[in-house]
């Protein structure tokens, strides 16, 4: 069974690679700290809105030290359009303070240390590990969870379980890029509640499209 899932995963990786050659993160950033902050803001917010907000945010606070010393009310006002602005602003200031005090201002390159940062969960940590440090990493966001379940690669809606199930069948070198391609495909074709199966490059490998799912 596992070998069949590995074969299916390879077909999916190859098909999406052909469809979306550039597996780029949708969040705009110029350095690891900016990516960390943008990812924190993206929780329950669209990447498009985050990219609008971070234009002002990154200009106002160019260095990690600037966030650490930020007036919390001013920081809240800038990130307010992203929702949950009070906790997000507090997390951003606190994570930057911890980066300076515990990690010499450098974003950690391992899961354990990343999870110590305020507001950072496995999804954010995996994005940093994959995009910044080019390590095997599965970002189990809503697109990855939904599409991998429709395909039959996963059998859970729990992000940690999906992360582990995908890690077990997807080649380590392909994991990070596959998750970016899931996002692109989820927005363009495999849209929630109205997937365009008739034009989907993954249809031949998909349990949902072939009727193997109720």
PyMOL commands that set and color helices and strands:
alter all, ss='L'
color gray80, all
select helices_A, chain A and resi 2-19+32-41+47-60+64-68+72-82+85-102+111-114+122-131+142-151+159-169+172-188+197-199+203-205
alter helices_A, ss='H'
color red, helices_A
deselect
rebuild
show_as cartoon
